[in-house]
């Protein structure tokens, strides 16, 4: 079900013709009517103040009747205060909820931001976002009838379709979600659709690399995570401005920021350079911790500890206990950050193992409450950052 929503002003622009991007032209004194002829919606919602309801709504109703398009008017206050702005938001949201209840079909919303108070376009976009997230309403397009884009004595006025700017927000949100959580579902899906729609296989390769990295991070596949991070960086490098549409430069910039973030854990061949592998593993611990993925952080920390000690040739051929992990550390004062003493290092090794085991048992061991566990984890992370300088 197509629904067009727009605000009415208090003036008509007699004899104006509007030209859409596909070349269609419609004459209309009110842009909302020209847009209705272009979209052919199942229903139009006109947002009106008391003055607009009296001066321009009757004309719009007359024209909508000619095309047999149901018109619903929603009276709003002037929006002079925050309370009135929320009143406008609630009234429009309630109207869409009513339409959803009346219709078995999903709603596709088209928005006209040409007229009304300056706050109206922001409210429209906020409502559209809210409906998208809570009621699975689709955004069909955002239109602006640019009456003043050409001299007023020229009756043919351009119409701008602005939903690509909302798409930029979607890309930014998807990238931010992946950076904060490691989940690439939304971003990879968007890249896939983008790659198919515009026949850009390079973007589909980026999507595949993202999915592989996300899976490796979710399953705590340490070597796979390092390798997948490298593959993502290489895929993003291949997505050059020449390989995509010029209008999507911002998407490339967002992806570049994303790949830069994973540079620190990326390894083309994780086992080829053990020292780099150990450093990248520790950075992976920090990556999980910074995203509140504490169990994953402690799991990788435990594996990092083993790899780190096995890198010491004195330790490779003998059995060991947790408390012995840092017995052979260099003890020169200048390489002992912040007075970090050997007993503290031994305690760190034991603590990492105990935390990993406690988290793996889901708290059923009842060895500590949540607040105590978090405090212990933060202390471990602080100590790991000390040892980072020794790597």
Secondary structure, 3 states (H helix, E strand, C coil): CEEEEEECCCCCCCCCEEECCCCCEEECCCHHHHHHHHHCCCEEEEEECHHHHHHCHHHHHHHHHHCCCEEEEEECCCCCCHHHHHHHHHHHHHHHHHHHHHCCCCCEEEEECCCCCHHHHHHHHHHHHHHHHHHCCEEEEEEEEEHHHCCCCCCEEEEEECHHHHHHHHHHHHHHHHHHHCCCHHHHHHHHHHHHHCCCHHHHHHHHHHHHHHHHHHCCCHHHHHHHHHHHHHHHHHCCHHHCCHHHHHHHHHHHHHHHHHHHHCCCCCCCCHHHHHHHHHHHHHHHHHCCCHHHHHHHHHHHHHHHHHCCHHHCCCCCCHHHCCCCCCCCHHHCHHHCCHHHHHHHHHHHHHHHHHHHCCCCCCCCCHHHHHHHHHHHHHHHHHHHCCC
